[in-house]
Amino acid sequence: MFSANPDPALLIDSHCHLDAAEFDGERDAVVAAAHAAGVGQIVVPAVHVANFESTLAMRERYGCWIAFGLHPIYVDQHLDEHLEQLDDWLTRHRPVALGEIGLDFYLPELDPARQEWLFVEQLKLARRHDLPVLLHVRRSQDRLLKYLRQYPVVGGIAHAFNGSTEQAEAFLRLGLKLGFGGAMTFRGSQRIRRLAASLPDSALVLETDAPDIRPEWAQDVPNQPANVARFATVLAELRNSTPLEIARLSSANVLATLKLSF
């Protein structure tokens, strides 16, 4: 079991879909590997009402921190009444955040107007429940920032951040953190690596997005939460720091975002 009060020297994977089908049959081993790698906690966000139950099961079985939300990738499947169900789950099960929510303008088949309406309605829920948000931001930074300014929330994480320096600074001014993980491990990802190297300590959190966003060294297998330890080493090299210092600052930033404490 993960601890509700992890050691401050341990890593927190701030975004991991531990309930994903890719881990079926080996989830206990995946969690054990994460523990062995020095991971003290995992944040598991939901993406659809259909996986709210499996997300909750990650808290019940492993002690993970969890979030509930309606992901923009499934915008065509989200019904208006799903917002009422989300509201009910937030009330009854009190997660650490609302997510994964956001905007995805990379895939042309996803209706942008429907996405924006759904995003705004979930921001309203985050405000009502006083919860931070876990944000999916793909080719949508400026539009997403517009709505965050209109409907400010208590904080959150822009996961898998891939924007400009100016956009990064705009998210930080709104009190959000920026998630870095697998994409940062590619030496060709120069913009992401420059941001990871230059942003203030208070801006950064580590994540895996497991089983997705596979690192450079493991492109042919699902990403795992244990990889967050190697991500800490990569980030330490970029920032001329140490993995332990990176673990401490990232975990402290996750806790500050989620309004928790060691």
C-alpha positions in Angstrom: 0.0 0.0 0.0 1.1 3.5 -0.7 1.1 5.8 2.3 -1.3 8.7 2.8 1.7 10.6 4.2 4.7 9.5 2.1 8.3 10.2 3.1 9.4 13.6 1.7 12.4 11.9 0.1 10.2 9.5 -1.9 8.9 10.2 -5.4 5.3 11.0 -6.3 4.1 10.0 -9.8 1.7 12.9 -10.3 -0.1 11.3 -13.3 -0.4 7.5 -13.8 -3.3 5.5 -15.3 -2.6 2.5 -13.1 -6.1 1.1 -13.8 -5.4 0.9 -17.6 -5.9 -2.5 -19.3 -2.2 -2.7 -20.2 -1.5 -3.5 -16.5 -4.1 -6.2 -16.1 -2.6 -9.3 -14.7 0.6 -7.7 -13.6 -0.6 -4.6 -11.6 0.7 -6.0 -8.3 4.1 -6.4 -9.9 4.0 -2.9 -11.4 3.2 -1.4 -8.0 5.9 -3.5 -6.3 8.5 -2.2 -8.9 7.4 1.3 -8.2 7.9 0.8 -4.5 11.3 -0.7 -5.1 12.2 2.4 -7.3 11.5 4.8 -4.5 8.0 5.8 -5.5 6.0 6.8 -2.4 2.7 7.7 -4.0 0.8 7.7 -7.3 -2.0 10.0 -8.5 -4.5 8.1 -10.7 -6.9 10.2 -12.7 -10.1 8.9 -14.3 -11.0 9.7 -17.9 -14.6 8.6 -18.3 -17.6 7.6 -16.0 -16.9 4.1 -17.2 -13.6 4.0 -15.3 -14.6 5.8 -12.1 -15.0 2.4 -10.4 -11.6 1.1 -11.5 -10.0 4.4 -10.4 -11.6 4.1 -7.0 -10.3 0.5 -6.8 -6.8 1.8 -7.1 -7.3 3.8 -3.9 -8.9 0.9 -2.1 -6.3 -1.8 -3.2 -3.1 0.2 -3.3 -3.8 3.5 -1.3 -3.3 5.6 -4.4 -4.5 9.2 -4.6 -7.2 9.5 -7.2 -9.0 12.0 -9.3 -12.3 11.9 -11.3 -12.9 13.7 -14.5 -14.1 13.5 -18.2 -11.2 13.5 -20.6 -11.5 15.5 -23.9 -10.4 12.5 -26.0 -13.7 10.8 -25.2 -15.8 14.0 -25.8 -18.1 12.1 -28.2 -19.0 9.6 -25.5 -19.5 12.1 -22.6 -23.2 12.8 -22.1 -24.6 15.8 -20.3 -25.8 13.6 -17.4 -22.2 12.4 -16.9 -21.5 15.8 -15.3 -24.2 15.1 -12.7 -22.6 11.7 -12.1 -19.1 13.3 -11.8 -20.6 15.8 -9.3 -22.0 12.9 -7.2 -18.7 11.0 -7.3 -16.7 14.1 -6.2 -19.2 14.5 -3.3 -19.3 10.9 -2.2 -15.6 9.8 -2.7 -13.7 13.1 -2.2 -10.7 12.6 -4.5 -7.5 14.8 -4.3 -8.3 16.5 -7.7 -10.7 16.8 -10.6 -9.2 15.3 -13.7 -8.2 14.4 -16.2 -9.9 17.3 -18.0 -8.8 19.8 -20.6 -8.7 20.5 -24.4 -7.3 18.5 -27.2 -7.0 20.3 -30.5 -4.5 17.8 -32.0 -7.2 15.3 -33.2 -9.4 17.0 -35.8 -12.3 14.6 -35.2 -12.9 16.0 -31.7 -15.5 18.7 -31.6 -13.8 21.8 -30.1 -17.0 23.5 -29.1 -18.2 20.5 -27.2 -14.8 20.1 -25.6 -14.8 23.7 -24.4 -18.3 23.5 -23.0 -17.4 20.3 -21.1 -14.2 21.8 -19.9 -15.9 24.9 -18.5 -18.6 22.9 -16.8 -15.9 20.8 -15.1 -14.0 24.0 -14.0 -17.2 25.0 -12.4 -17.4 21.7 -10.5 -13.7 22.1 -9.4 -14.6 25.5 -8.0 -17.7 24.1 -6.3 -15.8 21.3 -4.7 -12.7 23.4 -4.0 -10.5 20.9 -5.9 -7.3 21.4 -8.0 -7.4 20.2 -11.6 -5.3 17.8 -13.6 -5.1 19.2 -17.1 -4.8 17.6 -20.6 -3.3 20.3 -22.8 -2.6 19.4 -26.4 -2.2 22.2 -28.9 -4.7 24.1 -26.8 -2.6 26.1 -24.3 -3.9 29.6 -25.1 -7.6 28.6 -25.2 -7.3 26.6 -22.0 -5.6 29.5 -20.3 -8.5 31.8 -21.4 -10.9 29.6 -19.5 -8.7 29.2 -16.5 -8.7 33.0 -16.2 -12.5 33.2 -16.5 -13.0 30.3 -14.0 -10.0 30.3 -11.7 -9.4 27.2 -9.6 -7.4 26.5 -6.5 -4.5 25.1 -8.5 -3.6 22.1 -10.5 -1.1 20.5 -12.9 -0.8 21.0 -16.7 0.2 17.5 -17.4 2.8 16.5 -20.1 3.5 20.2 -20.7 4.7 21.0 -24.2 4.1 24.8 -24.6 6.3 27.8 -25.0 8.1 29.6 -22.2 5.5 32.4 -22.3 2.7 29.9 -22.0 4.5 28.1 -19.1 4.8 31.4 -17.3 1.1 32.1 -17.9 0.2 28.8 -16.2 2.5 29.5 -13.3 0.9 33.0 -12.8 -2.4 31.2 -12.4 -1.0 29.0 -9.7 -0.5 25.8 -11.6 2.4 23.4 -11.8 3.8 21.8 -15.0 4.3 18.0 -15.5 7.4 16.6 -17.0 8.0 12.9 -17.9 8.7 10.6 -20.8 9.0 13.3 -23.5 11.8 15.0 -21.5 14.0 11.9 -21.9 14.3 12.4 -25.7 17.4 14.4 -26.5 15.5 15.8 -29.6 12.8 17.3 -27.4 14.8 20.5 -27.0 12.0 22.9 -26.1 10.7 20.6 -23.3 14.3 20.0 -22.0 15.0 23.7 -22.0 11.9 24.4 -20.0 12.7 21.6 -17.6 16.2 23.0 -17.1 15.2 26.7 -16.7 11.8 26.9 -14.9 11.8 27.7 -11.2 11.9 24.9 -8.7 8.3 25.7 -7.6 7.0 25.0 -11.2 7.9 21.4 -11.7 6.3 18.0 -11.0 7.3 14.6 -12.2 4.9 12.2 -13.9 4.8 9.1 -16.1 1.4 9.1 -17.7 1.9 5.4 -17.6 1.2 3.3 -19.6 1.6 6.1 -22.2 4.3 8.6 -23.2 7.0 5.9 -23.1 10.6 7.1 -22.4 13.4 7.0 -24.9 14.9 3.8 -23.5 11.6 1.8 -23.5 9.6 2.5 -26.6 8.3 -1.0 -27.1 6.8 -1.7 -23.7 4.1 0.2 -21.6 5.4 3.0 -19.5 5.5 2.2 -15.8 5.3 4.3 -12.6 8.8 3.0 -11.6 10.2 5.0 -14.5 9.6 8.2 -12.5 12.8 7.5 -10.7 14.8 7.6 -13.9 12.9 10.7 -14.9 14.2 12.3 -11.7 17.7 11.5 -12.8 17.2 13.0 -16.2 15.7 16.2 -14.7 18.6 16.3 -12.2 21.1 16.2 -15.0 19.2 19.0 -16.9 19.1 21.2 -13.7 22.6 20.4 -12.4 21.0 18.9 -9.3 20.7 15.5 -7.7 17.9 12.9 -8.0 17.2 13.3 -4.3 16.8 17.0 -4.5 14.6 16.6 -7.5 12.5 14.0 -5.7 12.1 16.4 -2.7 11.1 19.4 -4.8 8.8 17.6 -7.1 7.0 15.8 -4.3 6.7 19.0 -2.3 5.1 20.7 -5.3 2.6 17.9 -5.8 1.6 18.1 -2.2 1.2 21.9 -2.4 -0.9 21.5 -5.5 -3.2 18.9 -3.9 -3.4 20.8 -0.6 -1.8 17.9 1.2 1.2 17.7 3.5 3.9 15.2 4.5 
